[in-house]
């Protein structure tokens, strides 16, 4: 698997698989939607894991959506990711 490395604000590396970046570039998906698709998780599954509704997940996945930090943390935890991996 090819991974992209981004430098975090605290001199840490954040790994994002090539496939996730591809979904963003080729399909115009947000980073959260791209990760979800890469992991094979449906919006409904993610909603269940986070205690949100499917329409709320769909809204969060819209490109340019402003999501609260606590919600991003829930989403990252549900997908076994670091919050830095799902923020642009």
C-alpha distance (Angstrom), angle and dihedral (degrees) to the residues before:
residue distance angle dihedral
X1 . . .
X2 3.80 . .
X3 3.78 114.7 .
X4 3.77 132.6 -165.8
X5 3.77 117.9 -138.6
X6 3.78 120.3 -148.1
X7 3.76 122.6 -172.4
X8 3.79 111.1 -120.8
X9 3.77 123.7 -142.3
X10 3.79 90.6 -104.1
X11 3.84 96.5 52.3
X12 3.79 92.0 -95.6
X13 3.77 126.2 130.4
X14 3.78 120.3 -119.0
X15 3.80 115.2 -158.1
X16 3.78 121.3 -147.9
X17 3.82 118.1 176.9
X18 3.78 117.4 -120.0
X19 3.82 89.6 -119.0
X20 3.82 91.4 59.6
X21 3.80 91.5 51.3
X22 3.80 88.8 46.9
X23 3.80 91.9 55.6
X24 3.79 89.1 51.4
X25 3.79 94.7 48.9
X26 3.80 101.8 36.1
X27 3.80 100.2 35.2
X28 3.80 100.8 26.8
X29 3.79 92.6 -123.5
X30 3.78 122.9 159.6
X31 3.80 116.7 -111.8
X32 3.83 91.3 -102.8
X33 3.80 93.3 49.6
X34 3.81 90.9 45.7
X35 3.82 92.2 52.0
X36 3.81 91.2 45.8
X37 3.80 91.5 51.7
X38 3.82 91.3 45.4
X39 3.81 90.6 52.2
X40 3.81 93.0 46.4
X41 3.80 94.6 -119.9
X42 3.81 121.6 144.3
X43 3.80 122.8 -137.3
X44 3.80 87.7 -112.3
X45 3.83 91.7 53.2
X46 3.80 91.5 48.7
X47 3.79 90.4 47.8
X48 3.80 91.0 52.6
X49 3.81 92.8 47.9
X50 3.81 92.1 50.2
X51 3.80 99.4 38.8
X52 3.80 91.7 -116.8
X53 3.78 131.5 118.7
X54 3.80 123.0 -101.7
X55 3.83 91.6 -115.1
X56 3.83 88.9 53.8
X57 3.81 90.2 53.1
X58 3.81 90.0 48.1
X59 3.82 89.9 52.4
X60 3.81 92.3 49.1
X61 3.80 90.6 50.0
X62 3.79 93.3 58.0
X63 3.79 110.7 112.5
X64 3.80 109.7 -101.5
X65 3.80 94.3 20.0
X66 3.80 114.3 153.8
X67 3.79 107.8 -135.6
X68 3.79 127.4 -175.7
X69 3.80 116.7 -110.2
X70 3.84 92.4 -120.4
X71 3.83 90.2 54.7
X72 3.80 91.3 48.4
X73 3.80 88.6 52.1
X74 3.83 90.6 53.0
X75 3.78 91.3 49.4
X76 3.80 93.4 47.2
X77 3.80 91.5 49.2
X78 3.82 91.4 49.2
X79 3.82 89.7 54.1
X80 3.84 94.6 41.1
X81 3.82 91.5 -116.5
X82 3.77 136.8 126.0
X83 3.79 113.0 -104.5
X84 3.82 88.8 -120.0
X85 3.81 88.9 64.0
X86 3.81 92.4 61.9
X87 3.78 100.5 42.3
X88 3.78 123.3 87.1
